Amino acid sequence: MSHHLDSPLARADVRLDITDLYVFAGQSGTVFVMNVCTSLAGDIPTPGFHPEALYEFKIDVDDDAVEDLTLRFRFDDRDSAGLQRYTLTRLTGVDAADPHAPGTTVATGVTETALTTNAGVRVWIGMAGDPFWMEPDVLHAVEHALQEGTVVDLTTWDPATAHNQFAGHTVYSIVLEVPTAELPTRADQPTPHRRVGPVHAGHRRWRMAQHQSGGPADDPPAVRPIQRRPGRSPQRRITGHRR
């Protein structure tokens, strides 16, 4: 899922603006990726991650739209070299929805340096090229078709002239791989059934669900929106919200 600078609030502090969210099968488990702080915003006074924010991946395993596991990143201020130290904590049960719960420390590290814990959790955080690809002429053709209620007309578009509007732009990325043994499972499922969400930056909420089918390791899992059940109160913790 991808969205860049979708509101004035997102532009106000792009460190809190989530541009992309990815969930896919990794080498040893599931990979979670969150991108923020796009260079599309122009000159950014203090790039990177906000030291007063919580960056979280929330996982629901029992279909009640309430997180059972939260993987939470906190960042220190940038140092003179532009690096930030961070702490990854794990929260389960009722603590998973509590922004004040201390949780259990999984790893501590510094941006731009990869690490692997004894349990096999892998983390890399730092500046990366924006992975989103968009051809503006095709986008305009799609927008026109939607507005007019017609089919997309690309008869005048030459693929040989295609260019990526996001080429040369960067984001700050959190890449986390969690071994399957470290993820919660349902008693009635031999393989993990996982939901990630909600994901917030400012006023935007995204919910993503990832179901691991148990197929080949290179078979990407399906991703679909999580729908909150009627009568459920909203989850109390939001990602990217200042604490």
C-alpha positions as MATLAB code, in Angstrom:
seq = 'MSHHLDSPLARADVRLDITDLYVFAGQSGTVFVMNVCTSLAGDIPTPGFHPEALYEFKIDVDDDAVEDLTLRFRFDDRDSAGLQRYTLTRLTGVDAADPHAPGTTVATGVTETALTTNAGVRVWIGMAGDPFWMEPDVLHAVEHALQEGTVVDLTTWDPATAHNQFAGHTVYSIVLEVPTAELPTRADQPTPHRRVGPVHAGHRRWRMAQHQSGGPADDPPAVRPIQRRPGRSPQRRITGHRR';
ca = [
       0.000    0.000    0.000;
       1.351    3.403   -0.902;
       0.390    7.029   -0.440;
       2.593   10.113   -0.352;
       1.820   13.482    1.260;
      -1.913   12.887    1.309;
      -2.845   15.755    3.637;
      -1.605   19.123    4.966;
      -0.883   17.401    8.277;
       1.340   14.867    6.525;
       3.290   17.703    4.920;
       3.640   19.460    8.273;
       6.070   16.788    9.506;
       6.925   14.160    6.926;
       8.676   12.065    9.573;
       5.143   11.050   10.573;
       3.905   10.510    7.009;
       3.812    6.838    6.058;
       4.399    6.570    2.318;
       4.517    2.789    1.935;
       3.664   -0.348    3.906;
       4.757   -3.820    2.812;
       4.200   -7.271    4.327;
       5.633  -10.320    2.588;
       7.265  -13.696    3.129;
      10.959  -13.482    3.978;
      13.829  -15.930    4.286;
      12.932  -17.079    7.798;
       9.489  -15.647    8.473;
       7.610  -12.453    7.645;
       9.055   -9.116    6.561;
       7.406   -5.871    7.635;
       8.429   -2.626    5.922;
       7.336    0.905    6.760;
       8.574    3.921    4.785;
       8.288    7.525    5.965;
       9.804   10.957    5.354;
       9.720   11.166    1.567;
      12.025   13.618   -0.179;
       9.048   14.596   -2.365;
       8.265   17.058    0.420;
      11.271   19.144   -0.587;
      13.692   20.543    1.951;
      13.224   18.663    5.245;
      14.635   20.544    8.257;
      15.266   17.368   10.295;
      14.910   14.179    8.230;
      14.630   10.661    9.570;
      12.368    9.503   12.399;
      10.608   11.645   14.976;
      12.042   11.113   18.481;
       8.595   11.646   20.046;
       6.802    9.136   17.822;
       6.065    5.446   18.111;
       6.493    3.471   14.886;
       4.541    0.232   15.260;
       3.567   -2.932   13.462;
       0.419   -4.391   15.038;
      -0.520   -8.025   14.494;
      -3.930   -9.587   15.102;
      -4.227  -13.385   14.975;
      -7.805  -14.086   16.080;
      -9.888  -11.890   13.763;
     -11.167   -9.539   16.466;
      -9.445   -6.462   14.994;
      -7.505   -5.989   18.230;
      -3.747   -6.340   18.216;
      -2.253   -9.447   19.853;
       1.348   -8.442   19.181;
       2.880   -4.996   18.715;
       6.423   -4.463   17.485;
       7.348   -0.920   18.497;
      10.266    1.241   17.422;
      11.407    4.331   19.321;
      14.172    6.619   18.076;
      16.619    9.012   19.706;
      17.473   12.390   18.214;
      19.839   12.494   15.247;
      23.508   12.704   16.174;
      26.140   14.862   14.483;
      26.551   12.224   11.765;
      22.810   12.121   11.052;
      22.348    8.687   12.655;
      19.672    7.716   15.163;
      19.791    5.057   17.836;
      16.608    3.018   18.221;
      14.976    0.430   20.441;
      12.646   -2.338   19.257;
      10.246   -3.677   21.875;
       7.714   -6.492   21.798;
       4.318   -6.148   23.461;
       1.718   -8.906   23.792;
      -1.713   -9.372   25.343;
      -3.323   -6.230   26.747;
       0.051   -4.464   26.587;
      -0.067   -4.646   22.787;
      -2.718   -1.905   22.785;
      -1.149    0.183   25.555;
       1.098    3.059   24.384;
       2.589    3.325   27.872;
       3.415   -0.367   28.415;
       7.194   -0.910   28.562;
       7.238   -4.197   26.668;
      10.244   -6.460   26.261;
      13.321   -5.161   24.498;
      14.075   -7.185   21.378;
      16.956   -5.163   19.944;
      18.779   -1.866   20.135;
      20.706   -0.494   17.212;
      21.582    2.469   15.066;
      20.263    3.510   11.671;
      22.182    2.522    8.531;
      23.558   -0.609   10.249;
      21.914   -4.035    9.903;
      21.575   -6.297   12.925;
      20.425   -9.843   13.686;
      19.362  -10.962   17.163;
      20.052  -14.378   18.678;
      16.413  -15.267   17.977;
      16.881  -14.499   14.279;
      15.041  -11.167   14.169;
      16.654   -8.985   11.506;
      16.468   -5.194   11.322;
      17.715   -2.573    8.906;
      16.690    1.066    9.181;
      17.899    3.987    7.113;
      17.524    6.123    4.019;
      16.630    4.241    0.830;
      15.453    4.945   -2.676;
      11.701    5.395   -2.918;
      10.415    2.018   -4.220;
       7.206    3.438   -5.651;
       6.999    3.682   -9.461;
       4.520    5.915  -11.261;
       4.281    7.006  -14.900;
       2.493   10.385  -14.832;
       0.962   10.162  -18.330;
      -0.609    6.789  -17.510;
      -1.834    8.154  -14.182;
      -3.496   11.092  -15.918;
      -5.151    8.737  -18.414;
      -6.526    6.615  -15.573;
      -7.774    9.682  -13.692;
      -9.484   10.967  -16.845;
     -11.178    7.612  -17.429;
     -12.455    7.537  -13.847;
     -13.791   11.069  -14.083;
     -15.487   10.487  -17.435;
     -16.617    6.925  -16.792;
     -14.749    5.662  -19.858;
     -12.017    3.130  -20.556;
      -8.378    4.104  -20.154;
      -7.081    5.482  -23.453;
      -3.356    4.924  -23.964;
      -3.375    5.058  -27.757;
      -1.127    8.123  -27.836;
       1.218    6.907  -25.108;
       4.574    5.433  -26.113;
       6.046    2.989  -23.536;
       9.498    3.850  -24.852;
       9.124    7.325  -23.362;
       7.911    6.116  -19.954;
       9.589    7.645  -16.933;
       9.216    7.236  -13.186;
       7.984   10.314  -11.376;
       9.594    8.989   -8.175;
      13.041    8.420   -9.698;
      15.804    9.901   -7.566;
      13.599   10.388   -4.506;
      14.250    8.807   -1.121;
      12.416    7.620    1.972;
      13.457    6.535    5.436;
      12.694    2.856    5.810;
      12.145    0.433    8.696;
      12.735   -3.137    7.505;
      11.975   -5.863   10.032;
      12.036   -9.637    9.483;
      10.507  -11.755   12.238;
      11.033  -15.547   12.215;
       7.837  -17.570   12.103;
       8.645  -19.066   15.514;
       8.582  -15.548   17.018;
       5.104  -14.723   15.687;
       1.833  -15.659   17.409;
      -0.336  -18.333   15.835;
      -3.926  -19.468   16.149;
      -4.615  -22.791   17.793;
      -6.644  -23.922   14.787;
      -3.976  -23.004   12.219;
      -0.545  -24.641   11.843;
       0.795  -21.586   10.016;
       0.535  -17.961   11.144;
      -2.566  -15.977   10.312;
      -1.499  -12.407   10.783;
      -2.964   -8.950   10.532;
      -1.019   -5.747   10.666;
      -2.796   -2.567   11.605;
      -3.901    0.013   12.106;
      -1.070    2.086   10.735;
      -1.323    5.820   11.301;
       0.524    8.932   10.302;
      -1.347   12.068   11.181;
      -4.979   11.408   10.348;
      -4.430    8.562    7.905;
      -5.313    5.028    8.928;
      -4.348    1.982    6.917;
      -5.147   -1.561    7.861;
      -3.381   -4.393    6.142;
      -3.832   -8.108    6.533;
      -1.375  -10.793    5.633;
      -2.287  -14.440    5.407;
       0.509  -16.951    5.018;
      -0.848  -19.796    2.984;
       1.707  -22.424    3.857;
       2.724  -22.693    0.194;
       6.206  -22.325   -1.270;
       8.516  -19.825    0.396;
       8.600  -17.725   -2.754;
       4.814  -17.630   -3.069;
       3.855  -14.125   -1.896;
       1.069  -14.005    0.684;
      -2.188  -12.237   -0.061;
      -2.777   -8.778    1.353;
      -6.249   -7.405    1.968;
      -7.828   -4.622    4.058;
      -8.899   -5.351    7.618;
     -12.512   -4.431    8.231;
     -13.424   -3.557   11.801;
     -16.387   -5.500   13.081;
     -19.530   -3.555   14.041;
     -19.591   -2.519   17.669;
     -15.839   -2.732   18.158;
     -14.236    0.250   19.824;
     -11.293    1.755   17.951;
      -7.842    0.507   18.740;
      -6.181    2.831   21.184;
      -2.667    2.960   19.763;
      -1.726    4.653   16.530;
       1.546    4.461   14.678;
       3.365    7.677   14.017;
       1.344    9.553   16.636;
       3.349   11.608   19.096;
       3.244   10.181   22.578;
];
